[in-house]
Amino acid sequence: MTDTEFPLQLSLKIDWSDLDYFHHVNNISYFRYIQTARVNYMEHIGLVESYSTEKKGPIVASCKCDFIQPLFYPGGITIRSRINFIKKTSFGIYHQILNDKGEVAAEAQDVMVMFDFEENGKTPVTDELREVIEQLENRHIGKKPE
């Protein structure tokens, strides 16, 4: 996938504290990077603000990461994020974590479920949210293949 297929990119510096006993970035750090990219995406589509006003927002139903190659300190990463499906009450965010050379070090998938925190239950992805996402992505996004 090319850079143009990812509407959001986030650059982060690898911190020494991200390392494990074997002197490469620990798997837990990858999940922190993914979380940072997830929150960045949600800020861009207005979900952080909508939680504070409507008490509705996404919750993480699933987060999966495939580790392709190790990352090392010192260095930096770029996380590219895009939506890969929107269903009735959920959507998926696909992330690629690139090393300093621009090589894919990991691929991750978040499944987010829209949740009404006052009613304590799932709520639909609104047409307005879908439109915001599709405008940011500059494409129509269909449902996830079954």
C-alpha positions as CSV (number, residue, x, y, z in Angstrom):
1,M,0.0,0.0,0.0
2,T,1.2,3.5,-0.8
3,D,1.2,6.6,1.4
4,T,-1.8,8.0,-0.5
5,E,-3.9,5.0,0.8
6,F,-3.4,6.2,4.4
7,P,-5.0,9.5,5.3
8,L,-3.2,9.8,8.6
9,Q,0.5,9.2,9.4
10,L,2.1,9.8,12.8
11,S,5.8,9.9,13.5
12,L,7.1,8.8,16.9
13,K,10.6,8.4,18.3
14,I,11.5,5.1,19.8
15,D,12.4,5.5,23.5
16,W,15.0,3.5,25.3
17,S,12.2,2.4,27.8
18,D,10.4,0.7,24.8
19,L,13.1,-2.0,24.7
20,D,13.0,-5.5,26.2
21,Y,15.7,-7.8,27.6
22,F,16.9,-8.6,24.1
23,H,17.5,-4.9,23.2
24,H,14.7,-4.6,20.6
25,V,11.3,-2.9,21.0
26,N,9.1,-5.0,23.2
27,N,5.7,-6.2,21.9
28,I,3.9,-4.2,24.5
29,S,5.4,-1.0,23.0
30,Y,3.9,-1.8,19.6
31,F,0.5,-1.8,21.2
32,R,1.2,1.6,22.8
33,Y,2.1,2.9,19.3
34,I,-1.1,1.4,17.9
35,Q,-3.1,3.0,20.7
36,T,-1.5,6.4,20.0
37,A,-2.4,6.1,16.3
38,R,-5.9,4.9,17.2
39,V,-6.5,8.0,19.4
40,N,-5.0,10.2,16.7
41,Y,-7.5,8.9,14.2
42,M,-10.4,9.2,16.6
43,E,-9.4,12.9,17.2
44,H,-9.4,13.6,13.5
45,I,-12.9,12.2,12.9
46,G,-14.4,14.0,16.0
47,L,-15.0,11.0,18.3
48,V,-13.1,12.4,21.2
49,E,-15.2,15.5,21.1
50,S,-18.5,13.6,20.6
51,Y,-17.8,11.5,23.7
52,S,-17.6,14.7,25.9
53,T,-20.9,16.1,24.4
54,E,-23.0,13.0,23.8
55,K,-21.4,10.3,26.0
56,K,-21.1,8.1,22.9
57,G,-17.9,6.8,21.5
58,P,-15.8,3.8,20.4
59,I,-14.6,1.0,22.6
60,V,-11.9,-1.4,21.5
61,A,-13.4,-4.9,20.8
62,S,-10.2,-6.3,19.4
63,C,-6.6,-5.3,18.7
64,K,-4.4,-7.6,16.7
65,C,-0.8,-7.1,15.7
66,D,1.4,-9.1,13.3
67,F,5.1,-8.5,14.0
68,I,7.1,-8.6,10.8
69,Q,10.5,-7.4,11.9
70,P,12.1,-5.9,15.0
71,L,12.5,-2.3,15.8
72,F,15.6,-0.9,17.6
73,Y,16.7,2.1,19.6
74,P,17.7,4.7,18.6
75,G,15.3,5.2,15.8
76,G,11.9,6.3,14.9
77,I,8.7,4.9,13.4
78,T,5.9,6.1,11.3
79,I,2.4,4.7,11.9
80,R,0.0,4.8,8.9
81,S,-3.7,4.4,9.6
82,R,-6.8,3.9,7.5
83,I,-10.3,2.6,8.0
84,N,-10.8,-0.8,6.3
85,F,-14.5,-1.4,7.0
86,I,-17.6,0.1,8.5
87,K,-20.5,-2.0,9.7
88,K,-23.7,-1.1,11.5
89,T,-22.2,-0.6,15.0
90,S,-18.4,-1.1,14.3
91,F,-15.5,-0.1,12.2
92,G,-12.0,-1.4,11.7
93,I,-8.8,0.6,11.7
94,Y,-5.8,-0.9,9.8
95,H,-2.3,0.3,10.9
96,Q,1.2,-0.2,9.4
97,I,4.2,0.5,11.6
98,L,7.2,1.5,9.5
99,N,10.8,1.6,10.6
100,D,13.3,4.4,9.7
101,K,13.9,2.8,6.3
102,G,10.2,2.9,5.5
103,E,9.9,-0.9,5.8
104,V,6.8,-2.5,7.3
105,A,7.8,-3.7,10.8
106,A,4.2,-4.6,11.9
107,E,0.6,-4.6,10.7
108,A,-2.2,-4.1,13.1
109,Q,-6.0,-4.2,13.1
110,D,-8.4,-2.5,15.6
111,V,-12.1,-3.4,15.7
112,M,-13.9,-0.5,17.3
113,V,-17.6,-0.7,18.5
114,M,-19.6,2.4,18.9
115,F,-21.0,2.5,22.5
116,D,-23.6,4.6,24.3
117,F,-22.1,5.1,27.8
118,E,-25.4,6.4,29.2
119,E,-27.4,3.5,27.9
120,N,-24.6,1.0,28.5
121,G,-24.9,-0.6,25.1
122,K,-23.9,-0.6,21.4
123,T,-25.1,2.2,19.2
124,P,-25.0,2.5,15.4
125,V,-22.3,4.2,13.4
126,T,-24.1,7.4,12.3
127,D,-24.4,8.5,8.8
128,E,-22.6,11.7,9.8
129,L,-19.6,9.7,11.2
130,R,-19.5,7.6,8.0
131,E,-19.4,10.8,5.9
132,V,-16.6,12.3,8.0
133,I,-14.6,9.1,7.7
134,E,-15.2,8.8,3.9
135,Q,-14.3,12.4,3.4
136,L,-11.0,12.0,5.3
137,E,-10.3,8.7,3.5
138,N,-11.4,10.2,0.2
139,R,-13.2,7.0,-0.8
140,H,-16.4,5.0,-0.2
141,I,-15.9,2.4,2.5
142,G,-18.0,-0.7,2.4
143,K,-18.7,-3.4,4.9
144,K,-16.0,-5.9,5.9
145,P,-16.1,-9.0,3.7
146,E,-17.8,-11.9,5.6
